[in-house]
Amino acid sequence: MAKKSFMQGAVILGIAGIIIKIMGAFFRIPLANLIGDEGMGYYQTAYPIYVLFLTLATAGIPIAISKMVSERVAVDHYYEAYRVFRVSFILLFTIGIISSAILFFGAGQIVNAIGNPGAKYAMMAIAPALLFVPIMAAYRGYFQGMQDMKPTATSQVVEQFFRVAAGLTLAYLLIDRGRDLAAAGASFGATAGSITGLIAVVGIYYYKKNSLRGDVERTHTISTEKNSEILAKIFMIAVPVTIGAAIMPIMNTIDVGIVMRRLQETGWTEEAANGLYGQLTGMAGPLINFPQVLTQAIAMSLVPAIAAAYKQKDLVFLNYNVRLGVRTAILIGLPCALGLMTLSEPIMLLLYPFQKASAVSAAPCLFIMAFGVIFLSTVQTLTGVLQGLGKPMIPVMSLLAGAVVKVVLTYTLTGISSINVQGAAIGTVGAYIVASAMNIIAVKRLTGVKFDIMLTFVKPITSALIMSAAVWVSFRILFGFFGNALSTVLAILIGVAVYCAMLFATKSIKKEELRFLPKGGKIINLMNRFKK
């Protein structure tokens, strides 16, 4: 297999992720207006449980498929790669049947145990998605292993589009029959999306099947691996990844109890404590998720690229991808972090104009959590590197150590009245700093990679700081003419332009690296024209 950088795949997945996030926002806002807080209560009872089941079913196996397929394709064993896909397909199909059946037939018992029986139909409506999503994950993992991210991106966008369209349409049609049924209609959107997403990725698979078949048949020899051995290898990779994916959600659940109790112990009423926690998790927290879309795309693309280079013992190309991955994460994480920090209050007021007091109060939490974006970006990227190296337990242990730090800091700082809920934000940042440091130490130990300090850190930091200054100055000039909302949007656009200009002015991006991007050749030609 020819050498492939992860960058093109990361860009494709990143663009798809942004589109999905935008469509997700378009879904949530009108849905809440349509079915109200009662309907959203039913929907929000079913959806997190569905996500938990989905995480347990699919968090680790697609990464295992991607890594194992990439390793076999790297040494021209296409038939063995196909066998990995076939075995994993059967495994995920089985998991899908069991998990969807548990959620569908056990919906009544689950919602009664939670204490929200009205959510039964919503849970039953979303349960079939647990059958189709794991099957889709098998195809996605197979394509990702061959470093072809387009099928994954396409199926993700198709899945989200039909989820939004079907969910909103059914909620609208069923609202007159009760908010419980309207919530069920919204939940069924996930099922409709999973079906259409599966159709899309299967269609792409059969479209590409002839080109894939040639390599598979050419390398069709007596298998050296038993199905049981392939399954064992899948589980060896998937189980640690799944555990790692579950650590932070579990710790965030524990976090609720710590924050609420400690706030009340320092004199806040239960109502006030709930409001502060809502500002942290409901208003400031979601903004931190947006940069993750891009860095998660880098991590997903790195796994097969690193695995292939490691399998071929090509340490030069492996270290090149590690350096480029970390630098790309920093180039993305730094401007996002400093931009959110610089405009923390204006951004909150832009998004929550009808909750001005809460928005202003939540701004310090956003400021603190935004700083953590820098380290979260490297955590995700280095996790992808370590998974590609076949060391999935290292990022698990790093994240676990970070989670312990988070609990200690949150418990201690939240109990200080002057810090209050900001202590939880500091705890989250502390967790990411610890996990990032442990991961980078492990990667350097395993690969011997050396980073160019000037190129990786100094130049991006300089560019981001100048961008931040431009944003701060432009917002304050514009505010007097246009008010908060338009001034914030214009300041962000100015910041993007300044940052991009600084990256090229400081030569933070090398020209040859642009060739790995979609239409990279045309970008370079355009740059050369401007220089003339």
Secondary structure as a PSIPRED ss2 file (coil, helix, strand):
# PSIPRED VFORMAT (PSIPRED V4.0)

   1 M C   1.000  0.000  0.000
   2 A C   1.000  0.000  0.000
   3 K C   1.000  0.000  0.000
   4 K C   1.000  0.000  0.000
   5 S C   1.000  0.000  0.000
   6 F C   1.000  0.000  0.000
   7 M H   0.000  1.000  0.000
   8 Q H   0.000  1.000  0.000
   9 G H   0.000  1.000  0.000
  10 A H   0.000  1.000  0.000
  11 V H   0.000  1.000  0.000
  12 I H   0.000  1.000  0.000
  13 L H   0.000  1.000  0.000
  14 G H   0.000  1.000  0.000
  15 I H   0.000  1.000  0.000
  16 A H   0.000  1.000  0.000
  17 G H   0.000  1.000  0.000
  18 I H   0.000  1.000  0.000
  19 I H   0.000  1.000  0.000
  20 I H   0.000  1.000  0.000
  21 K H   0.000  1.000  0.000
  22 I H   0.000  1.000  0.000
  23 M H   0.000  1.000  0.000
  24 G H   0.000  1.000  0.000
  25 A H   0.000  1.000  0.000
  26 F H   0.000  1.000  0.000
  27 F H   0.000  1.000  0.000
  28 R H   0.000  1.000  0.000
  29 I H   0.000  1.000  0.000
  30 P H   0.000  1.000  0.000
  31 L H   0.000  1.000  0.000
  32 A H   0.000  1.000  0.000
  33 N H   0.000  1.000  0.000
  34 L H   0.000  1.000  0.000
  35 I H   0.000  1.000  0.000
  36 G H   0.000  1.000  0.000
  37 D H   0.000  1.000  0.000
  38 E H   0.000  1.000  0.000
  39 G H   0.000  1.000  0.000
  40 M H   0.000  1.000  0.000
  41 G H   0.000  1.000  0.000
  42 Y H   0.000  1.000  0.000
  43 Y H   0.000  1.000  0.000
  44 Q H   0.000  1.000  0.000
  45 T H   0.000  1.000  0.000
  46 A H   0.000  1.000  0.000
  47 Y H   0.000  1.000  0.000
  48 P H   0.000  1.000  0.000
  49 I H   0.000  1.000  0.000
  50 Y H   0.000  1.000  0.000
  51 V H   0.000  1.000  0.000
  52 L H   0.000  1.000  0.000
  53 F H   0.000  1.000  0.000
  54 L H   0.000  1.000  0.000
  55 T H   0.000  1.000  0.000
  56 L H   0.000  1.000  0.000
  57 A H   0.000  1.000  0.000
  58 T H   0.000  1.000  0.000
  59 A C   1.000  0.000  0.000
  60 G C   1.000  0.000  0.000
  61 I H   0.000  1.000  0.000
  62 P H   0.000  1.000  0.000
  63 I H   0.000  1.000  0.000
  64 A H   0.000  1.000  0.000
  65 I H   0.000  1.000  0.000
  66 S H   0.000  1.000  0.000
  67 K H   0.000  1.000  0.000
  68 M H   0.000  1.000  0.000
  69 V H   0.000  1.000  0.000
  70 S H   0.000  1.000  0.000
  71 E H   0.000  1.000  0.000
  72 R H   0.000  1.000  0.000
  73 V H   0.000  1.000  0.000
  74 A H   0.000  1.000  0.000
  75 V C   1.000  0.000  0.000
  76 D C   1.000  0.000  0.000
  77 H C   1.000  0.000  0.000
  78 Y H   0.000  1.000  0.000
  79 Y H   0.000  1.000  0.000
  80 E H   0.000  1.000  0.000
  81 A H   0.000  1.000  0.000
  82 Y H   0.000  1.000  0.000
  83 R H   0.000  1.000  0.000
  84 V H   0.000  1.000  0.000
  85 F H   0.000  1.000  0.000
  86 R H   0.000  1.000  0.000
  87 V H   0.000  1.000  0.000
  88 S H   0.000  1.000  0.000
  89 F H   0.000  1.000  0.000
  90 I H   0.000  1.000  0.000
  91 L H   0.000  1.000  0.000
  92 L H   0.000  1.000  0.000
  93 F H   0.000  1.000  0.000
  94 T H   0.000  1.000  0.000
  95 I H   0.000  1.000  0.000
  96 G H   0.000  1.000  0.000
  97 I H   0.000  1.000  0.000
  98 I H   0.000  1.000  0.000
  99 S H   0.000  1.000  0.000
 100 S H   0.000  1.000  0.000
 101 A H   0.000  1.000  0.000
 102 I H   0.000  1.000  0.000
 103 L H   0.000  1.000  0.000
 104 F H   0.000  1.000  0.000
 105 F H   0.000  1.000  0.000
 106 G C   1.000  0.000  0.000
 107 A H   0.000  1.000  0.000
 108 G H   0.000  1.000  0.000
 109 Q H   0.000  1.000  0.000
 110 I H   0.000  1.000  0.000
 111 V H   0.000  1.000  0.000
 112 N H   0.000  1.000  0.000
 113 A H   0.000  1.000  0.000
 114 I H   0.000  1.000  0.000
 115 G C   1.000  0.000  0.000
 116 N C   1.000  0.000  0.000
 117 P H   0.000  1.000  0.000
 118 G H   0.000  1.000  0.000
 119 A H   0.000  1.000  0.000
 120 K H   0.000  1.000  0.000
 121 Y H   0.000  1.000  0.000
 122 A H   0.000  1.000  0.000
 123 M H   0.000  1.000  0.000
 124 M H   0.000  1.000  0.000
 125 A H   0.000  1.000  0.000
 126 I H   0.000  1.000  0.000
 127 A C   1.000  0.000  0.000
 128 P C   1.000  0.000  0.000
 129 A H   0.000  1.000  0.000
 130 L H   0.000  1.000  0.000
 131 L H   0.000  1.000  0.000
 132 F H   0.000  1.000  0.000
 133 V H   0.000  1.000  0.000
 134 P H   0.000  1.000  0.000
 135 I H   0.000  1.000  0.000
 136 M H   0.000  1.000  0.000
 137 A H   0.000  1.000  0.000
 138 A H   0.000  1.000  0.000
 139 Y H   0.000  1.000  0.000
 140 R H   0.000  1.000  0.000
 141 G H   0.000  1.000  0.000
 142 Y H   0.000  1.000  0.000
 143 F H   0.000  1.000  0.000
 144 Q H   0.000  1.000  0.000
 145 G H   0.000  1.000  0.000
 146 M C   1.000  0.000  0.000
 147 Q C   1.000  0.000  0.000
 148 D C   1.000  0.000  0.000
 149 M C   1.000  0.000  0.000
 150 K H   0.000  1.000  0.000
 151 P H   0.000  1.000  0.000
 152 T H   0.000  1.000  0.000
 153 A H   0.000  1.000  0.000
 154 T H   0.000  1.000  0.000
 155 S H   0.000  1.000  0.000
 156 Q H   0.000  1.000  0.000
 157 V H   0.000  1.000  0.000
 158 V H   0.000  1.000  0.000
 159 E H   0.000  1.000  0.000
 160 Q H   0.000  1.000  0.000
 161 F H   0.000  1.000  0.000
 162 F H   0.000  1.000  0.000
 163 R H   0.000  1.000  0.000
 164 V H   0.000  1.000  0.000
 165 A H   0.000  1.000  0.000
 166 A H   0.000  1.000  0.000
 167 G H   0.000  1.000  0.000
 168 L H   0.000  1.000  0.000
 169 T H   0.000  1.000  0.000
 170 L H   0.000  1.000  0.000
 171 A H   0.000  1.000  0.000
 172 Y H   0.000  1.000  0.000
 173 L H   0.000  1.000  0.000
 174 L H   0.000  1.000  0.000
 175 I H   0.000  1.000  0.000
 176 D H   0.000  1.000  0.000
 177 R H   0.000  1.000  0.000
 178 G C   1.000  0.000  0.000
 179 R H   0.000  1.000  0.000
 180 D H   0.000  1.000  0.000
 181 L H   0.000  1.000  0.000
 182 A H   0.000  1.000  0.000
 183 A H   0.000  1.000  0.000
 184 A H   0.000  1.000  0.000
 185 G H   0.000  1.000  0.000
 186 A H   0.000  1.000  0.000
 187 S H   0.000  1.000  0.000
 188 F H   0.000  1.000  0.000
 189 G H   0.000  1.000  0.000
 190 A H   0.000  1.000  0.000
 191 T H   0.000  1.000  0.000
 192 A H   0.000  1.000  0.000
 193 G H   0.000  1.000  0.000
 194 S H   0.000  1.000  0.000
 195 I H   0.000  1.000  0.000
 196 T H   0.000  1.000  0.000
 197 G H   0.000  1.000  0.000
 198 L H   0.000  1.000  0.000
 199 I H   0.000  1.000  0.000
 200 A H   0.000  1.000  0.000
 201 V H   0.000  1.000  0.000
 202 V H   0.000  1.000  0.000
 203 G H   0.000  1.000  0.000
 204 I H   0.000  1.000  0.000
 205 Y H   0.000  1.000  0.000
 206 Y H   0.000  1.000  0.000
 207 Y H   0.000  1.000  0.000
 208 K H   0.000  1.000  0.000
 209 K H   0.000  1.000  0.000
 210 N H   0.000  1.000  0.000
 211 S H   0.000  1.000  0.000
 212 L H   0.000  1.000  0.000
 213 R H   0.000  1.000  0.000
 214 G H   0.000  1.000  0.000
 215 D H   0.000  1.000  0.000
 216 V H   0.000  1.000  0.000
 217 E H   0.000  1.000  0.000
 218 R H   0.000  1.000  0.000
 219 T C   1.000  0.000  0.000
 220 H C   1.000  0.000  0.000
 221 T C   1.000  0.000  0.000
 222 I C   1.000  0.000  0.000
 223 S C   1.000  0.000  0.000
 224 T C   1.000  0.000  0.000
 225 E C   1.000  0.000  0.000
 226 K C   1.000  0.000  0.000
 227 N H   0.000  1.000  0.000
 228 S H   0.000  1.000  0.000
 229 E H   0.000  1.000  0.000
 230 I H   0.000  1.000  0.000
 231 L H   0.000  1.000  0.000
 232 A H   0.000  1.000  0.000
 233 K H   0.000  1.000  0.000
 234 I H   0.000  1.000  0.000
 235 F H   0.000  1.000  0.000
 236 M H   0.000  1.000  0.000
 237 I H   0.000  1.000  0.000
 238 A H   0.000  1.000  0.000
 239 V H   0.000  1.000  0.000
 240 P H   0.000  1.000  0.000
 241 V H   0.000  1.000  0.000
 242 T H   0.000  1.000  0.000
 243 I H   0.000  1.000  0.000
 244 G H   0.000  1.000  0.000
 245 A H   0.000  1.000  0.000
 246 A H   0.000  1.000  0.000
 247 I H   0.000  1.000  0.000
 248 M H   0.000  1.000  0.000
 249 P H   0.000  1.000  0.000
 250 I H   0.000  1.000  0.000
 251 M H   0.000  1.000  0.000
 252 N H   0.000  1.000  0.000
 253 T H   0.000  1.000  0.000
 254 I H   0.000  1.000  0.000
 255 D H   0.000  1.000  0.000
 256 V H   0.000  1.000  0.000
 257 G H   0.000  1.000  0.000
 258 I H   0.000  1.000  0.000
 259 V H   0.000  1.000  0.000
 260 M H   0.000  1.000  0.000
 261 R H   0.000  1.000  0.000
 262 R H   0.000  1.000  0.000
 263 L H   0.000  1.000  0.000
 264 Q H   0.000  1.000  0.000
 265 E H   0.000  1.000  0.000
 266 T C   1.000  0.000  0.000
 267 G C   1.000  0.000  0.000
 268 W C   1.000  0.000  0.000
 269 T C   1.000  0.000  0.000
 270 E H   0.000  1.000  0.000
 271 E H   0.000  1.000  0.000
 272 A H   0.000  1.000  0.000
 273 A H   0.000  1.000  0.000
 274 N H   0.000  1.000  0.000
 275 G H   0.000  1.000  0.000
 276 L H   0.000  1.000  0.000
 277 Y H   0.000  1.000  0.000
 278 G H   0.000  1.000  0.000
 279 Q H   0.000  1.000  0.000
 280 L H   0.000  1.000  0.000
 281 T H   0.000  1.000  0.000
 282 G H   0.000  1.000  0.000
 283 M H   0.000  1.000  0.000
 284 A H   0.000  1.000  0.000
 285 G H   0.000  1.000  0.000
 286 P H   0.000  1.000  0.000
 287 L H   0.000  1.000  0.000
 288 I H   0.000  1.000  0.000
 289 N H   0.000  1.000  0.000
 290 F H   0.000  1.000  0.000
 291 P H   0.000  1.000  0.000
 292 Q H   0.000  1.000  0.000
 293 V H   0.000  1.000  0.000
 294 L H   0.000  1.000  0.000
 295 T H   0.000  1.000  0.000
 296 Q H   0.000  1.000  0.000
 297 A H   0.000  1.000  0.000
 298 I H   0.000  1.000  0.000
 299 A H   0.000  1.000  0.000
 300 M H   0.000  1.000  0.000
 301 S H   0.000  1.000  0.000
 302 L H   0.000  1.000  0.000
 303 V H   0.000  1.000  0.000
 304 P H   0.000  1.000  0.000
 305 A H   0.000  1.000  0.000
 306 I H   0.000  1.000  0.000
 307 A H   0.000  1.000  0.000
 308 A H   0.000  1.000  0.000
 309 A H   0.000  1.000  0.000
 310 Y H   0.000  1.000  0.000
 311 K H   0.000  1.000  0.000
 312 Q C   1.000  0.000  0.000
 313 K C   1.000  0.000  0.000
 314 D C   1.000  0.000  0.000
 315 L H   0.000  1.000  0.000
 316 V H   0.000  1.000  0.000
 317 F H   0.000  1.000  0.000
 318 L H   0.000  1.000  0.000
 319 N H   0.000  1.000  0.000
 320 Y H   0.000  1.000  0.000
 321 N H   0.000  1.000  0.000
 322 V H   0.000  1.000  0.000
 323 R H   0.000  1.000  0.000
 324 L H   0.000  1.000  0.000
 325 G H   0.000  1.000  0.000
 326 V H   0.000  1.000  0.000
 327 R H   0.000  1.000  0.000
 328 T H   0.000  1.000  0.000
 329 A H   0.000  1.000  0.000
 330 I H   0.000  1.000  0.000
 331 L H   0.000  1.000  0.000
 332 I H   0.000  1.000  0.000
 333 G H   0.000  1.000  0.000
 334 L H   0.000  1.000  0.000
 335 P H   0.000  1.000  0.000
 336 C H   0.000  1.000  0.000
 337 A H   0.000  1.000  0.000
 338 L H   0.000  1.000  0.000
 339 G H   0.000  1.000  0.000
 340 L H   0.000  1.000  0.000
 341 M H   0.000  1.000  0.000
 342 T H   0.000  1.000  0.000
 343 L C   1.000  0.000  0.000
 344 S H   0.000  1.000  0.000
 345 E H   0.000  1.000  0.000
 346 P H   0.000  1.000  0.000
 347 I H   0.000  1.000  0.000
 348 M H   0.000  1.000  0.000
 349 L H   0.000  1.000  0.000
 350 L H   0.000  1.000  0.000
 351 L H   0.000  1.000  0.000
 352 Y C   1.000  0.000  0.000
 353 P C   1.000  0.000  0.000
 354 F C   1.000  0.000  0.000
 355 Q C   1.000  0.000  0.000
 356 K H   0.000  1.000  0.000
 357 A H   0.000  1.000  0.000
 358 S H   0.000  1.000  0.000
 359 A H   0.000  1.000  0.000
 360 V H   0.000  1.000  0.000
 361 S H   0.000  1.000  0.000
 362 A H   0.000  1.000  0.000
 363 A H   0.000  1.000  0.000
 364 P H   0.000  1.000  0.000
 365 C H   0.000  1.000  0.000
 366 L H   0.000  1.000  0.000
 367 F H   0.000  1.000  0.000
 368 I H   0.000  1.000  0.000
 369 M H   0.000  1.000  0.000
 370 A H   0.000  1.000  0.000
 371 F H   0.000  1.000  0.000
 372 G H   0.000  1.000  0.000
 373 V H   0.000  1.000  0.000
 374 I H   0.000  1.000  0.000
 375 F H   0.000  1.000  0.000
 376 L H   0.000  1.000  0.000
 377 S H   0.000  1.000  0.000
 378 T H   0.000  1.000  0.000
 379 V H   0.000  1.000  0.000
 380 Q H   0.000  1.000  0.000
 381 T H   0.000  1.000  0.000
 382 L H   0.000  1.000  0.000
 383 T H   0.000  1.000  0.000
 384 G H   0.000  1.000  0.000
 385 V H   0.000  1.000  0.000
 386 L H   0.000  1.000  0.000
 387 Q H   0.000  1.000  0.000
 388 G H   0.000  1.000  0.000
 389 L C   1.000  0.000  0.000
 390 G C   1.000  0.000  0.000
 391 K C   1.000  0.000  0.000
 392 P C   1.000  0.000  0.000
 393 M H   0.000  1.000  0.000
 394 I H   0.000  1.000  0.000
 395 P H   0.000  1.000  0.000
 396 V H   0.000  1.000  0.000
 397 M H   0.000  1.000  0.000
 398 S H   0.000  1.000  0.000
 399 L H   0.000  1.000  0.000
 400 L H   0.000  1.000  0.000
 401 A H   0.000  1.000  0.000
 402 G H   0.000  1.000  0.000
 403 A H   0.000  1.000  0.000
 404 V H   0.000  1.000  0.000
 405 V H   0.000  1.000  0.000
 406 K H   0.000  1.000  0.000
 407 V H   0.000  1.000  0.000
 408 V H   0.000  1.000  0.000
 409 L H   0.000  1.000  0.000
 410 T H   0.000  1.000  0.000
 411 Y H   0.000  1.000  0.000
 412 T H   0.000  1.000  0.000
 413 L H   0.000  1.000  0.000
 414 T H   0.000  1.000  0.000
 415 G C   1.000  0.000  0.000
 416 I C   1.000  0.000  0.000
 417 S C   1.000  0.000  0.000
 418 S C   1.000  0.000  0.000
 419 I C   1.000  0.000  0.000
 420 N C   1.000  0.000  0.000
 421 V C   1.000  0.000  0.000
 422 Q H   0.000  1.000  0.000
 423 G H   0.000  1.000  0.000
 424 A H   0.000  1.000  0.000
 425 A H   0.000  1.000  0.000
 426 I H   0.000  1.000  0.000
 427 G H   0.000  1.000  0.000
 428 T H   0.000  1.000  0.000
 429 V H   0.000  1.000  0.000
 430 G H   0.000  1.000  0.000
 431 A H   0.000  1.000  0.000
 432 Y H   0.000  1.000  0.000
 433 I H   0.000  1.000  0.000
 434 V H   0.000  1.000  0.000
 435 A H   0.000  1.000  0.000
 436 S H   0.000  1.000  0.000
 437 A H   0.000  1.000  0.000
 438 M H   0.000  1.000  0.000
 439 N H   0.000  1.000  0.000
 440 I H   0.000  1.000  0.000
 441 I H   0.000  1.000  0.000
 442 A H   0.000  1.000  0.000
 443 V H   0.000  1.000  0.000
 444 K H   0.000  1.000  0.000
 445 R H   0.000  1.000  0.000
 446 L H   0.000  1.000  0.000
 447 T H   0.000  1.000  0.000
 448 G C   1.000  0.000  0.000
 449 V C   1.000  0.000  0.000
 450 K C   1.000  0.000  0.000
 451 F C   1.000  0.000  0.000
 452 D C   1.000  0.000  0.000
 453 I H   0.000  1.000  0.000
 454 M H   0.000  1.000  0.000
 455 L H   0.000  1.000  0.000
 456 T H   0.000  1.000  0.000
 457 F H   0.000  1.000  0.000
 458 V H   0.000  1.000  0.000
 459 K H   0.000  1.000  0.000
 460 P H   0.000  1.000  0.000
 461 I H   0.000  1.000  0.000
 462 T H   0.000  1.000  0.000
 463 S H   0.000  1.000  0.000
 464 A H   0.000  1.000  0.000
 465 L H   0.000  1.000  0.000
 466 I H   0.000  1.000  0.000
 467 M H   0.000  1.000  0.000
 468 S H   0.000  1.000  0.000
 469 A H   0.000  1.000  0.000
 470 A H   0.000  1.000  0.000
 471 V H   0.000  1.000  0.000
 472 W H   0.000  1.000  0.000
 473 V H   0.000  1.000  0.000
 474 S H   0.000  1.000  0.000
 475 F H   0.000  1.000  0.000
 476 R H   0.000  1.000  0.000
 477 I H   0.000  1.000  0.000
 478 L H   0.000  1.000  0.000
 479 F H   0.000  1.000  0.000
 480 G H   0.000  1.000  0.000
 481 F H   0.000  1.000  0.000
 482 F H   0.000  1.000  0.000
 483 G H   0.000  1.000  0.000
 484 N H   0.000  1.000  0.000
 485 A H   0.000  1.000  0.000
 486 L H   0.000  1.000  0.000
 487 S H   0.000  1.000  0.000
 488 T H   0.000  1.000  0.000
 489 V H   0.000  1.000  0.000
 490 L H   0.000  1.000  0.000
 491 A H   0.000  1.000  0.000
 492 I H   0.000  1.000  0.000
 493 L H   0.000  1.000  0.000
 494 I H   0.000  1.000  0.000
 495 G H   0.000  1.000  0.000
 496 V H   0.000  1.000  0.000
 497 A H   0.000  1.000  0.000
 498 V H   0.000  1.000  0.000
 499 Y H   0.000  1.000  0.000
 500 C H   0.000  1.000  0.000
 501 A H   0.000  1.000  0.000
 502 M H   0.000  1.000  0.000
 503 L H   0.000  1.000  0.000
 504 F H   0.000  1.000  0.000
 505 A H   0.000  1.000  0.000
 506 T C   1.000  0.000  0.000
 507 K C   1.000  0.000  0.000
 508 S C   1.000  0.000  0.000
 509 I C   1.000  0.000  0.000
 510 K C   1.000  0.000  0.000
 511 K H   0.000  1.000  0.000
 512 E H   0.000  1.000  0.000
 513 E H   0.000  1.000  0.000
 514 L H   0.000  1.000  0.000
 515 R C   1.000  0.000  0.000
 516 F C   1.000  0.000  0.000
 517 L C   1.000  0.000  0.000
 518 P C   1.000  0.000  0.000
 519 K C   1.000  0.000  0.000
 520 G H   0.000  1.000  0.000
 521 G H   0.000  1.000  0.000
 522 K H   0.000  1.000  0.000
 523 I H   0.000  1.000  0.000
 524 I H   0.000  1.000  0.000
 525 N H   0.000  1.000  0.000
 526 L H   0.000  1.000  0.000
 527 M H   0.000  1.000  0.000
 528 N H   0.000  1.000  0.000
 529 R H   0.000  1.000  0.000
 530 F H   0.000  1.000  0.000
 531 K H   0.000  1.000  0.000
 532 K C   1.000  0.000  0.000
